[in-house]
């Protein structure tokens, strides 16, 4: 999800369009260019929508993020000093049937049953049949799963299309295992349905395809801290990520907007299952114009999140240590 804007209604049309385009594509311009530095510290990075995988097989933390039509990876031993930039996947010519692809969004790296899986969202300019007047373009945009033998690839797509149903605008997919079975959890985007949702579908054991129907977890409007966009009349859902908390409860961090401010909250499943019902923590975890976080544990057992802030051209990854008391989730400190 790119920045949601608020601007006076009397702006000239071309100027308003320029502001929209700057916010929509601006964050992509803040990523590493074609020649990323061989070594970089966390606080020097300008990047967004990142994911960190602690890989016990190698002893490294791997951070992945978007790099235009590629996924870029760095590795680190201490979460501060990063090295070895590697493009672990690049969209090949003719991918997705030759649709006009803009870029990759929000990649996630997961280790599952001895293999590595890359979850990513591909954004295109391919228009859907149904368009709404006075609304953002509704386009082919979807989440896809790729598989590899190492955290740096190479990664191979199972199909030449999104893993999730192609008629749905989906993004920010993540992996969850429940009762020994894998699931894909994702956002059904507000651009298509106005009140964005977080949903899940079952996956085949090798994660190659979905099984059955999509199931609703909750809507963007369910967040007690989330608010409707004053300019577009929508509720945003971004960046779901799941973990079992200290008390054995299933929790999910996710991001929306609170009066125009990009904000990350947390929800808990009363049943301990994806089916919920989901209860939202009243206070957000982070409300400083940043979010799209994910959760991981350090090699010595500390619970962490990486999120990007601010949610604009100056965006960079921030890593925080979290306190999980079994009932609430909050930030302790920033690295």
ZIMOFEN-V417060 format. One record per backbone hydrogen bond with DSSP energy under -1.0 kcal/mol. CO is the residue of the C=O (numbers start at 0). NH is the residue of the N-H. E is the energy in kcal/mol with one decimal. If there is no record, write none. Layout:
<<CO;NH;E> <CO;NH;E>>
//
This chain:
<<7;10;-1.3> <11;15;-2.6> <12;16;-2.4> <13;17;-2.3> <14;18;-2.3> <15;19;-2.3> <16;20;-2.7> <17;21;-2.3> <18;22;-2.1> <19;23;-2.6> <20;24;-2.8> <21;25;-1.6> <24;28;-1.0> <25;28;-1.1> <26;29;-1.1> <27;30;-1.2> <37;83;-1.0> <39;81;-2.8> <40;43;-1.6> <41;44;-1.0> <50;63;-2.6> <52;61;-2.6> <54;58;-2.4> <59;54;-2.9> <60;75;-2.0> <61;52;-2.9> <62;73;-2.4> <63;50;-1.9> <64;71;-2.4> <67;103;-2.9> <68;90;-2.5> <69;66;-2.4> <70;87;-1.7> <71;64;-1.9> <72;85;-2.3> <73;62;-2.8> <74;82;-2.5> <75;60;-3.0> <79;41;-2.6> <81;39;-2.4> <82;74;-2.4> <85;72;-2.2> <85;87;-1.1> <88;70;-2.4> <91;94;-1.7> <95;98;-1.2> <98;100;-1.2> <99;124;-2.5> <102;122;-2.5> <104;120;-2.2> <107;118;-2.8> <109;116;-3.3> <111;114;-1.7> <114;111;-2.8> <115;147;-2.5> <116;109;-2.6> <117;145;-2.2> <118;107;-3.0> <119;143;-3.1> <120;104;-3.2> <121;141;-1.7> <122;101;-2.9> <122;102;-1.1> <125;139;-2.7> <137;127;-3.0> <139;123;-1.2> <140;169;-2.0> <141;121;-2.7> <142;162;-1.3> <142;163;-1.6> <143;119;-2.3> <144;157;-1.0> <145;117;-2.1> <146;155;-2.7> <147;115;-2.5> <149;152;-1.7> <155;146;-2.4> <164;167;-1.7> <168;188;-2.8> <170;186;-2.5> <173;184;-2.4> <175;182;-2.9> <177;180;-1.9> <180;177;-2.9> <181;202;-2.3> <182;175;-2.2> <183;200;-2.0> <184;173;-2.8> <185;198;-2.5> <186;170;-1.8> <187;196;-1.8> <188;191;-1.5> <188;192;-1.5> <189;193;-3.5> <192;194;-2.5> <193;195;-1.0> <193;234;-2.0> <195;219;-3.3> <196;187;-1.7> <197;216;-2.6> <197;217;-1.4> <198;185;-2.3> <199;214;-2.3> <200;183;-2.6> <201;210;-2.6> <203;206;-2.5> <208;203;-2.5> <214;199;-2.0> <217;197;-2.5> <218;221;-1.9> <219;222;-1.4> <228;232;-1.9> <233;228;-2.6> <234;195;-2.8> <237;254;-2.7> <240;252;-2.3> <242;250;-2.9> <244;247;-2.1> <248;244;-3.5> <249;268;-2.5> <250;242;-2.1> <251;266;-2.5> <252;240;-1.6> <253;264;-2.9> <254;237;-2.1> <255;262;-3.0> <256;226;-2.7> <257;260;-1.4> <260;257;-2.7> <261;289;-1.4> <262;255;-2.5> <263;284;-1.9> <263;285;-2.2> <264;253;-1.8> <265;280;-2.8> <266;251;-2.6> <267;278;-3.3> <272;275;-1.7> <276;269;-3.1> <278;267;-2.8> <285;263;-2.9> <288;310;-1.3> <290;307;-2.3> <293;305;-1.4> <295;303;-3.1> <297;300;-2.2> <301;297;-2.4> <302;321;-2.7> <303;295;-2.0> <304;319;-2.6> <305;293;-1.2> <306;317;-3.2> <307;290;-2.1> <308;315;-1.5> <309;311;-1.9> <311;314;-1.9> <315;308;-1.9> <317;306;-2.3> <318;334;-2.8> <319;304;-2.1> <320;331;-3.0> <320;332;-1.1> <322;329;-1.9> <327;324;-1.5> <329;322;-3.5> <332;320;-2.8>>
//
